Amino acid sequence: MTTVLLIIIAVLLFALIIFVHEFGHFITAKLCGIKVNEFALGMGPKIFKKQGKETLYTLRLFPIGGFCAIEGEDGDSEDERSFNKKPVWQRMIVIIAGAVMNIILGLILMCIVLCSQDLLGIPCIANFTENSKLEAAGAEVGDYFVSVNGYSIYTERDLSFALATANPDDVDIILKRGSEEVFLDSVKLDSTEIMEGRRSVQLDFGIYGVEKTFGNVAKKTFLDTYSIARSVYATLGGLFTGQFGFNDISGPVGVAQVITEAAGEGLKTGIMDAVNNIITIMVLITVNLGIFNLIPFPALDGGRFLFLLIEAITKKKIPEKVEGYINAVGFAILIIFMIIVAFKDVFTIIF
């Protein structure tokens, strides 16, 4: 019964992420006087619909997405309230609003997660395990992490990401000790095998936690959300440099598996810990969705924004047929990629 409840909570939170994204497009379109034909939550057949003054509101069968059908967004329209008839700055706001709303939701959820914690972690060494390699390399209790392999450390989330993606046999670390910086070059840290042929740093130290105040919760909310956004771009860059491979990518199926595992771990200590784990993953998903949508790739919001930016600079509108063809190709590539990732996730879970 508890597992079913957690699955329902996860589905509802995922639906919330999609709703918030589409609502960003919807509300800014309305504020700009642009006609919205349909606002849908979910995909597939309609299971509920309500006709508003001009917008059809629908709930669809599969909770895996949603859309905001704006008049004239994907083709020419003679309606004076259509998307293509509005000034370029208004169209830019509408296009980018979905991603911005996802990031705002990430901030809200992150604040909830932090408020539920007893202490707030900081990237400062509190203790070492026995025979710690980091201590042997010259680190001391009270040292603050400045960077790991050139990746700047502002929060313990930055530290976790940097160490998780580092080569355990060769880690360059910069620490702050008082007013001085301490350089630890080519440190070899203990590691564990997380999958065949892939090792990850095994932490041999603990970090300090500080009491919560309004100020440090607010500051850490922004810093932790920024940390996630940074890690998204760092991961995307790693895909092109070969640091990460295809097996490191997950789609909705893989994400569902991660949510289930996180909930299971949380259940070992209580239902609220399970819910908190799910919310933490939802922060990762919503910020990832927001950042990913800003990438200037055809069919993504970032790609559409790029076309509008070119129009704003050149004062010339890109032919709708040209933009349509480019977006269609980009959409096809994304769909094919998503299908391949989904099959990979299913194969990984089964075998």
N, C-alpha and C positions, 0 to 999 in steps of 0.2 A: 504493500500500500504506500509506504514511504517513498519507494523508488518511483512509483507511478506519479506521485505528487511532485517529486523533483523534476521528472521529465516534463510534466505540465508547466512547471515554473520556468524551465529552460525554454520551452516552446513559446511561452508568453513573452519572455524577455527578448527572445530572438525576433518575435513579431513586433515588439516595441521598437527595436533597433531599426527595422525596415519602415515602420510607421513614422518614426521621427525623421528619417531621411526623406521620405516622400512628402511628409508634412512641411518640411523646409521648402521644397519646390512649390507646394500648394499655397502656403500662406504668403510667400513673397510674390507669387503670380497674382494672387487676389489683391494684394496691396498695390501692385503695379497696374491693376485694372486689366489683367490678362484673363481671358476666358479659359476655364478649366472644364473639360468635358466629362472626365471621370476621375475619381479618386478611389483606388482599389488597394485593399490589403489582402495579400495572398495572390496566388496564380491559379489558373485553371477555371473550371466551371463556377458560375456564381451560386452561392448558397444563401446570400442575402443581398438585397438592393433597396435603396431608397433614393428617389429622385428629389433633389433639392431644387432651388429656384432655377439654376442652370446646370448644376453639377450632379452627376449620378454617383452616389456613394455605394460601393460594393464590397462585400466580403467574399473571398473566393476559397475554394476547397483546400488548396495546398499552401500551408504557411511557410513558403520558401522565398517570398519576395513580395512585390507590390509595384504599383506604378501610379503616376500622376499624368493623365492624358491632357496635355495642354494644347489648345487650338493653335495650329500653325507652327508647332515646334519641329515636326518632322516632315514638313512639306509646305508648299505655298497655300495661303488662305487669303481670301478677300475680306474676311471679317475684320473690322476696324479694331477689335479688341484681341486680335490674334497675336501670338508671340512674335512673328516675323515683322509686324507693323510697329513694334515698340522700339524706343531708343536702345542703342547697343548697351548702355550702362545698366539699364533695367534688365535686359536679357542676361547680362553677366551676373547680376545679383541672383536671379532666379536659378541659373545653372549651378552656381557655386553653393547655394543655400543648403542643399541636401547634405553635402559633405560637412559644412560648418555645423549643422544641427547634430550630426553624428559625433563630432568632436565635443560639442557642448554637453551631449548626453554622457559622453565618456567622462567629462569633468564631474558631472553630478554623481554618476555611479562610483567614480574613484573616491569622491568625498564620503559617500556612504560606507565604502570599504574601510577607509582610514578611520572614520568615527567608530567603527565596530571593533577596532584593535585596541588592546590595552596600552601599547607603547608604539611609537613611530620609529622605525629603523633609520639609522644614519650610517653612511659609509665610513665608519670609524672602528678600528679594531678594538674589541673588548677583551678577547682572550684567544689562546691558541690551544689546539689539541696536542696530545703528547706526540713528540717527534715531528712537529710541524715543519714542513719544508719552507713555508713562507717565513716563519720565525728564524729558521736556520739561514735564510738568505739575507737577513738583516732587518726585517720588520719588527716593530715594537708595539706594545699595547698603547693606545692613544693616537696612533698614526691614522691620518685620514687619506683615503685613496684619492689621487688626483686624476690619474689615467691608467688604463690597461691597454697595452699595445696601441697607444695613440688615441684610444677612445676615451673621451672626457667623462669623468664620473661625477655626477651631481647628486644622485640618490643611490640607495642600495639596489634599485631595479637596474640602473646602469651597470652597477658592479656585477650583478647576476648575469646580465646579458653578455657583458664583455668577457667574463670568465667562461661562460657556457660556450662561447664561440671561439675561444682561444685554443691554440695548440698547447697542450699541457707540458710539453717538453721545452717550450721556448716562449716564455711570457715576460714582456717588458713592463715593469710597474713603476709608477712615480707616486711617492707618498709625501704627505705634508706633515712635518714634525715640528710643531711650534711655528716659527717663522721661516723654517728652512725646508727645502725639497730634497727628498732622498730618492736616488735612482737605483732601482734593482733591475739589472739587465740580464736577459736570457735565463730567467728563473725556471727551474724544472719542478713542477708541482705534481702531487699525487693525482691519479686519474682512475676513472671507472669506465668500463665499456658499456655504452648505452645502446649500441646496436653493432652488428657485425662490421668490423673495420672502422668503427667510429668511437672515439674516446672523449670524455668530458672531464674537466677539472673537478677533483674531489676537494671540497672546501675543508681546510684544516684550521679554521679560525672562526670566531663569532664576532658579531657587531653589536654596538651599543643601541639601546632603545631609549627614547626620551619621552617625557610626559606630554600629553596632548594639551595644546592651547588653541584658541581660535586662530591665532596668527600662524602657528606652524602647521596646523591642519590645512589652512587655506594655501599656504606656500607650497606644501608638499603635494596637495591636490594638483596644482599646476605643473610642478616639477615632474611628478610621476606620470602624468598624462603626456607631457612633453617627452619624457623618457621612452614611452611606448611609441610615440610618433617617430622619434629618432631611430628606434630599433627597426621599424617598418622599412624605412629608407635604407638602413644599413643592410638589412636582409635582402632587399631587392638588389642592392649593389653586389652583395655576395653571390647572388645567382648568376650574375654576368661574369664575375671574376673566378667562379668555380669554387668559392669557399663553401657554398651550399649547393646541393644537388636536387634532382627532381623528387627524391624520397622525402625531402624536408618540407615539401609543399602539401597542404591539406585543403580539401574543399569542405562543403557542408557535412558530408558523411564523416570525414575525419574529425571535424570540429565536434560533431555530436558524440563521437567516441571519447574525445578529450573531456567534454562536459560530464559524460557519464562517469569516467574514471575520477575526475575531480570531486564529483558529488559523492562517490563511493568512499573516497578518502576522508571527506568531511564528515560522513555519517559515522565514522569510527569514534568521533568525539561528540557528535550531536547534530541535530537537524539544522541549527543555525549556522554551524560551521560549513555544512554542505551548501546551504543557500549562499553563504559568503563566498565560497569557492566559485560557485556558478556566476555570481555577480562580477567577481574578479575577471573571469574569462570573458564575460560580456563586455567589460571595459576594453579588453584586448580586441574583441571582435568589432565593436562600434568604432574605435579609433582607427583600427586597420581599414575598415570599410571607408571611413572618411578620407584617410590619407590615400588609399588606393584609388579612390574615385577622382582624386585631384591629379593623378598622373596624366600627362598630356598624350594619351593614347586614344585613337579613334573609337567612338561609341561610349567612352567613359565621359563623365562630367568634365574632367580635366581636358580632354580632347576637344569637346564642344567649346569650353572656355577659351582654349587656344585660338580656335577659329574666330571667336568674337574679339579676342585681343588683337588679332591681325586686322580685323575689320576696323577696330577703334583706332589703330595706328595709321593704317593706309587710307581710311575713310571710304574703302571700297568693300562691298559685301561679296564674300566668296559665293560663286554660283551654287544654288541649292542642289542642283544635280550632282555637282562635283563633291560637295560636302556629304550628300546622301550616299554616293557610291563609296566614299572613304569610310564613312561610319558603318555601312553595311559590311564591308570587308573586315573592319575591326571587330564588329559584333560577331561575325562568323568565326573569327579566330578565337575570341573569348569563349564562345559556346563550345567549340571543339576542345579547347584547353580545359574547360570545366568538366567536360565529359570524360576526358582522359584522366584527370585528377580524381574524379569520382570513382572510376573503375579501379584506379590504383588504391584508393582508400578502402574500397570493398574487398579487393584482393588481399590487402594487408591484414584486415580484420579477420577474414576467413582462414587465411593460411599463415 
